[in-house]
Amino acid sequence: MSKRIDVSGLSAYYGSFKAISDVNIAIEPNSIVAFIGPSGCGKSTFLRTLNRMHEVLPGARVEGKVLLDDEDIYGPGIDPVAVRRTIGMVFQRPNPFPSMSIYDNVASGLRLNGVKKKSVLDDAVEKALRGANLWNEVSDRLDKPGAGLSGGQQQRMCIARATAVEPEVLLMDEPCSALDPISTLAIEDLMTKIKQEYTIVIVTHNMQQAARVSDMTAFFTIDKTGDPGRLVEYDATSKIFKNPSEKRTEDYISGRFG
């Protein structure tokens, strides 16, 4: 069951440096939301605040609220590890565990969560690989190293690893930036398919990708050097790309800056 995310008054810091300021946004279940904007505007920082990955860095902290179906993930007594089980993440570059087989890569999160029964693991691994549209390509070599797959296959395996633990939200930080066009389209097709089960939030520098896959688009920017990143506009993707409300959004999408 995918979940709704409501963010209010969120600012993120690295030590004394304020990276993003006062973000307010609502993300509906079973939708794909794309974050776009120039480099350094805080898109990836904001993405990492949504599953408490930001605070892993020394000196990093957050102000404001992130509600997951009305529960504040930064509230007192909330376990960050439990939050990251509910809100999975796929990173910019495929990051398979190099010493592990394809099977063990996908099963790793389940084992960390205490699942030991082989039949349960077998079923979950197959389901996750089928969901990532990878099963037919690897079912006869599950014992081979995950790092031996192509880049696009590795990224789909990492998506399978993230979904095997059945999160409710999937965050993707430029998941196609290191991939060729054919692999990129495979990941985009996969996102469209699995949004029936997950709330998906993606950071992308690829305007065409945002236009192709997302239901809603959020445009972030920095006004001048030293200012924190801010959310400028958030609306239906078709409106953002055809008739944005803010001139700064139009200038960025048309290539006049950024």
N, C-alpha and C positions, 0 to 999 in steps of 0.2 A: 504494500500500500504506500504509494508515494505521498509526500507531505508538502504542505504549504510553508513557505519561509516568509517571515515579516521582519524586516530590518528597520530599526528606528534610531536616529541620532548616532550612527556608528562612525567613530573616528579610530584610526589605527596609527600606532607610533612604533618607531624603532629608536629606543632610548628617548632623547628629547626631540627627535625629528618626527614631525607629523606627516605621515605619508598620504592619508586620505582623511577628509573632513566631512562630518555630518551627513552621512549617506542614509537615505530613507528609500526603501524599495520593498515591494511585495512580489513574490514569485509563486505562481500558481502550480498546483500539482499537475503531473502528466504534461508538462510543457517543457520546451527548450528555450532558455534565455541566453542570449549572447552578450558578452561584455566587449565593447570595442573602444578604441581610443589610442592616442599616440603612446609611444614607449615612455615609461616612467610616470604614467598618470595614476598608477595604483590599482589597475585592474586585477593583477595576480595577487597583490596584497589583500584586496578586498575578498577575492575568491577564497583565500586561505583563512580569512576570519570566519567563514561560514561553516567550517568544521574544526575550528580551534587549532589549525596547523600553524597559524601566525605566531602564537605565543610560544611555540617550540624554540624560536630563535631567542638568544640571550637579549634581555632588555626590551623585547617586543611586548606590547600590551594593547588592549582594546578598551574603548569607552562606548557605551550605548548598549543596545539590545539586539539579539538575534533570536527570534522566536521560531521554533519548529513546532507547528501545530499548537501554538499558544504556550509552549514551554521554553523558557529562556535558557539557551545552551550555555550561557555564561553565569547562570544563577548559582547560588550557594549549594554546595553538595553535589553538583553535576560532575560526573566523571568524564574528563576529556576523551579517554580511550573509548568509552561507550558512545560518545558523540561521533567519533570517527568510524565506528562500526555502522552507525546509522547513516552517516554522510560520507560516502566513499570518494576517492580521488584518483584521477588518472593524470599523470604528469606529461610535461612537454616532450620528453624523450622517453621511449620505451625503457623500462627499468626492470627487466627480468632478474630474478635472483640467479646469478651466473652458475653457481654450483648445483642448481636444482633442475630436475627434469620438468618437462611441460606439466605433467600431472602434479608434481609437488609444488610448482609455482602457483597453480590455480588453487590447490588445496591448502596452501600455507595459512591463509586467514582463518579458515575453518578449524585447522589444528590449533591455532593460537586461541581460538574460542572454546577449545576443549573437546571438539569432535574427534573421536578416535575410531569409531566403527567403520570398517572398510567399505561395507555396502553403502553406507550413508555418504561417505566421501566420494565413492565411485559415481553415485547418482548425481551428486552436487557438481562434480567436475564435468561430467558429460552435459548436464543442463547448462552450466555456465559457458562451456565451449560452444554448444549449439547456439546459445543466445548471442554469443560474440561472432557467430557465423564462421567458426574456425574448426568445428568438430570434424567435418569431412576431410579437411586438409591434414589433420594431425592424429586422428583416432588410431592409426596403426603405428604410431611412434611416440606414445605418451611418455615412454621411459627415456626418451632422448632429451638432451639439454635444451631448455627453453631459449638460451642464448644463441642456439644454432638456427633459429627461425629467421626469416627475412624481417626487415624493419616493420613493415605493415602487419605481418603476422605477430611479431612481438607485441605491438601496441594492442592488437585485438586480444592477445593472451593476457595482457595487463588489465584490459577491460573485463575479461572473464574473471581474473583474480579479484578485481574490485566488486564484481556483482555476485560472486560465489557466496559471499556472506550475507547476501540479500539486504543491501542497504535500501533506504527509501529515497535518498538523494544521491546523485552522481555529479561530482565536480570534475571538469576537464580543463586543464591549463594548457592551451595551445596543443591539443593532442595530435594535430596533423602537421605541425611545423617542420618535423624532420622526415616527412614521408613524401614519396613520389605521388603524382596525380592519381594514379589508379588506386593506390592504397588509401589516399585521402578520400576518394569517393566511396570506398568500401566502409570507412569509418563513419562518413556522413550518413550513408544508408543505414548503418547499424544504429546510429543515434536516433534517426527517425523511427526505426522499428521499436527500439526499447523504451521510448518515451511513454508507451502505454503502461509501463511498469514503474518508471522512475520520474522524478523531477530532475531535469538535467540543466546544469549551468556551465557554459563554455566561455573561456577567454579565447579570442582569436584576433589576429592581425589581418586576416583574410576577409575583406568586405564581402566578396562573393559567397564565401562559406557562411557568414552570418546571414546573408540574404536567403541562401538556399535552405538552411536547416532550422533557423530559430523562429519561434512564434513571437517573441518579444526581444527587443534590443535595448541595451543600456549604453549610453555614450558617456565616457569619462574623459576629463581633460585637466590640464594645468594651465592657469591663466598666464603666469609668468614665473621665472626661475625663483625657486624657494617657496612658492605657494604649494599647499597640499593638493592632491588630486581631489576632484569633486565630480559628482554625478550631475551632468548637465541636462540630460533628457532620457526618459524611459517611456517607451511606447511600443505599439504593435510594430513589428519589423517592417511591414509594408509601408506604414506611415513614416517611419524613421528614414527609409531609403527613398521614398517618393515625395514626401511633403513634410519634412521635419519642422518642428515649431521654433527651434533655435537656430540662428544664423551660424553659430559655432559648429553645430552638428552638420549643417549643410556644407560648410567650408571643409570640414574634415572628410566627409563622404565623397565630395567632388574632387578632393585632392589639392585644395587650395592651401591647406596647411596640414602638418602632422606627418 
